[in-house]
Amino acid sequence: MSNALFDIPVTTIKGEQKTLADFGGKAVLVVNTASKCGFTPQYKGLENVWQQYKDQGLVVLGFPCNQFGKQEPGNDGAISEFCELNFGVSFPLFKKVDVNGSDAHPLFVNLKKSAPGLLGSQGIKWNFTKFLLSADGQVIKRFAPTTKPEDLTAEIEALLK
């Protein structure tokens, strides 16, 4: 699995160093998340998708971000606790990242290049933008924040076949 995207270092919310290659052989749904957003209830949908497809080869990865309306002000412990208590989140969460601008995490820089948004824009517009990747690290599709996780099932199932 020599895909550059899979070699980018990421840090779990508990401080462990990983890369997407650590989830190798699985389809990946990468989401920038926030705890105080109108889309925050999507955590439940993401958890449901994770539960429904994790044994078939999907992993959901949540990357908290405070760049949109300062809707993720908490520290890693507060974010983790909020997600677990309010939405039963058990899928992997990562340390808070920037997804836009000069400090954007390299993972999101690559994802945005591979799957630009509406009219070719690379910037992420809001929390809960989703990127679906194949097991070999190809970016399949980008989904808007308004796209509910449960509306991704057709694409996920096609990828898992």
JOMOZI-V182034 format. One record per residue. SS is DSSP state (alpha for helix, beta for strand, coil for the rest). D_CENTER is the distance of its C-alpha to the mean C-alpha in whole Angstrom. Layout:
BEGIN
<<SS D_CENTER> <SS D_CENTER>>
END
This chain:
BEGIN
<<coil 20> <coil 21> <coil 18> <alpha 17> <alpha 14> <alpha 14> <alpha 16> <coil 14> <beta 15> <beta 12> <beta 13> <beta 12> <coil 13> <coil 16> <coil 17> <coil 17> <beta 17> <beta 15> <beta 13> <alpha 11> <alpha 15> <alpha 15> <alpha 13> <coil 15> <coil 17> <coil 14> <beta 12> <beta 8> <beta 6> <beta 2> <beta 2> <beta 5> <beta 7> <coil 11> <coil 14> <coil 17> <coil 15> <coil 17> <coil 14> <coil 13> <coil 15> <alpha 12> <alpha 11> <alpha 14> <alpha 13> <alpha 9> <alpha 12> <alpha 14> <alpha 13> <alpha 12> <alpha 15> <alpha 17> <alpha 15> <alpha 15> <alpha 18> <alpha 18> <coil 16> <beta 12> <beta 10> <beta 6> <beta 4> <beta 4> <beta 5> <beta 9> <coil 10> <coil 14> <coil 15> <coil 15> <coil 19> <coil 18> <coil 16> <coil 15> <coil 18> <coil 18> <coil 18> <alpha 16> <alpha 18> <alpha 18> <alpha 15> <alpha 15> <alpha 18> <alpha 17> <alpha 14> <alpha 16> <alpha 19> <alpha 18> <alpha 16> <coil 16> <coil 13> <coil 13> <coil 10> <beta 9> <beta 9> <beta 9> <coil 12> <coil 12> <coil 11> <beta 13> <coil 11> <coil 14> <coil 18> <coil 20> <coil 18> <beta 14> <coil 12> <alpha 13> <alpha 10> <alpha 9> <alpha 13> <alpha 13> <alpha 10> <alpha 12> <alpha 16> <alpha 15> <coil 14> <coil 15> <coil 15> <alpha 19> <alpha 22> <alpha 20> <coil 19> <coil 16> <coil 15> <coil 12> <coil 14> <coil 13> <coil 10> <coil 8> <coil 8> <beta 6> <beta 7> <beta 9> <beta 10> <coil 14> <coil 15> <coil 17> <coil 14> <coil 15> <beta 12> <beta 14> <beta 12> <beta 11> <beta 11> <coil 12> <coil 11> <coil 14> <coil 13> <coil 13> <alpha 11> <alpha 15> <alpha 15> <alpha 13> <alpha 16> <alpha 18> <alpha 16> <alpha 14> <alpha 18> <alpha 19> <alpha 17> <alpha 18> <coil 21>>
END
